[in-house]
Amino acid sequence: MAGLPPGLLIRTAKQVWTTLWQTMMGQMAPSGKGGDYQRPESAFRHEIALDSTYPPAAHRYRLIVGMGCPWAHRTLVARALKGLEETISTIPVVPSPDEGCWLFETPFRGCRTLPELYRQAQPGYQGRATVPVLWDTQTATIVNNESAEIIVILNAAFSEWASRPAVDLYPAALKADIDQWNDRIYHAVNNGVYRCGFAQTQAAYDRAVTELFEALDAIDQALAQRPYLCGDTVTLTDVRLFTTLFRFDVVYYSLFKCNRRRIQDYAHLGPYLRRLYQLPGVAATCDIEAVKRDYYGNLFPLNPGGIIPSGPDLEYLTAP
Ligand SMILES: N[C@@H](CCC(=O)N[C@@H](CS)C(=O)NCC(=O)O)C(=O)O
């Protein structure tokens, strides 16, 4: 039996795959006109404050987290640095490769999936059901689902119960500096790696990858002068940068095509990553196997075969 002529087979396969790829990418990663990835805004933005609906309290709030997610990871690192592990417990979710959403390891409030819980918190909710979630057990709702805000809350609202209450990740004297770095790092690095990986045109990828490595070079230079980005102590900027750097050589370098350079090859960024990793409580928040499984195993349009690579060797993180 004669097969299809190879040229026709290749052209057909390419056309079918490209159409499917664009459809899936459009769902997974909404993009603008130029094919640039556009991250949707978070919907729940309450604070924790005295005399408010959500007052500070021990054992009242929960963090819903997926271990692969860099945004959820920020909240685990802030929680660890403050020593809030006892005060705020976590509820783990894992990604479902087939349903495209997070699943509870054990049903929570009768919900099997995170979207169900979002709809419990806000009937009719149509947006993305993302992690992290800061959940209030008392009113049974979502206080906040924006990691950038949750880490500010964790830094300030629970010091009374913290085992390291003196740690201040957002000191007033450094606020302007922290905010400035955060803006640049969010766009070029934290979201920048996603802009590379989720780019739907060559031009969008080229823009993102150039901005990413320009920012990494600038950060590397800044770190030649001081141990942490804003000086001698760890701040929220370092927390926000850490969770992206931790994933960089493992997934972003290869899966997201951020491969001009590895973090461990930078003169200052490499040791900086190691320094942060070795701070008390931080290593326990890092689950490299979950990171690999969640990215390579679940971002189907980027890795249709679902093969999870064996490397790289991360021993350098624990080196002195
Ligand atoms: N702005 C959010 C973004 C969080 C986010 O995008 N989380 C991803 C996991 S890495 C997620 O839960 N995605 C599920 C979805 O989009 O359906 C934050 O920083 O808290």
The ligand as an SDF file (V2000), in Angstrom:
LIG
                    3D

 20 19  0  0  0  0  0  0  0  0999 V2000
   -1.0020   37.2070   39.2920 N   0  0  0  0  0  0  0  0  0  0  0  0
   -1.0210   35.9550   39.8470 C   0  0  0  0  0  0  0  0  0  0  0  0
   -0.5930   34.9140   38.8370 C   0  0  0  0  0  0  0  0  0  0  0  0
   -0.6290   33.5270   39.3760 C   0  0  0  0  0  0  0  0  0  0  0  0
   -0.6020   32.4760   38.2670 C   0  0  0  0  0  0  0  0  0  0  0  0
   -0.5680   32.7830   37.0740 O   0  0  0  0  0  0  0  0  0  0  0  0
   -0.6020   31.2020   38.6720 N   0  0  0  0  0  0  0  0  0  0  0  0
   -0.6740   30.1180   37.7070 C   0  0  0  0  0  0  0  0  0  0  0  0
    0.2500   28.9740   38.0760 C   0  0  0  0  0  0  0  0  0  0  0  0
    1.9530   29.3370   37.8470 S   0  0  0  0  0  0  0  0  0  0  0  0
   -2.0560   29.4970   37.7200 C   0  0  0  0  0  0  0  0  0  0  0  0
   -2.5730   29.1880   38.7730 O   0  0  0  0  0  0  0  0  0  0  0  0
   -2.6300   29.2810   36.5430 N   0  0  0  0  0  0  0  0  0  0  0  0
   -3.8960   28.6090   36.3920 C   0  0  0  0  0  0  0  0  0  0  0  0
   -4.7120   29.2090   35.2830 C   0  0  0  0  0  0  0  0  0  0  0  0
   -4.3160   30.2180   34.7170 O   0  0  0  0  0  0  0  0  0  0  0  0
   -5.7690   28.6480   34.9930 O   0  0  0  0  0  0  0  0  0  0  0  0
   -0.1070   35.9700   41.0530 C   0  0  0  0  0  0  0  0  0  0  0  0
    1.0400   36.3850   40.9480 O   0  0  0  0  0  0  0  0  0  0  0  0
   -0.5720   35.6110   42.1200 O   0  0  0  0  0  0  0  0  0  0  0  0
  1  2  1  0
  2  3  1  0
  2 18  1  0
  3  4  1  0
  4  5  1  0
  5  6  2  0
  5  7  1  0
  7  8  1  0
  8  9  1  0
  8 11  1  0
  9 10  1  0
 11 12  2  0
 11 13  1  0
 13 14  1  0
 14 15  1  0
 15 16  2  0
 15 17  1  0
 18 19  2  0
 18 20  1  0
M  END
$$$$
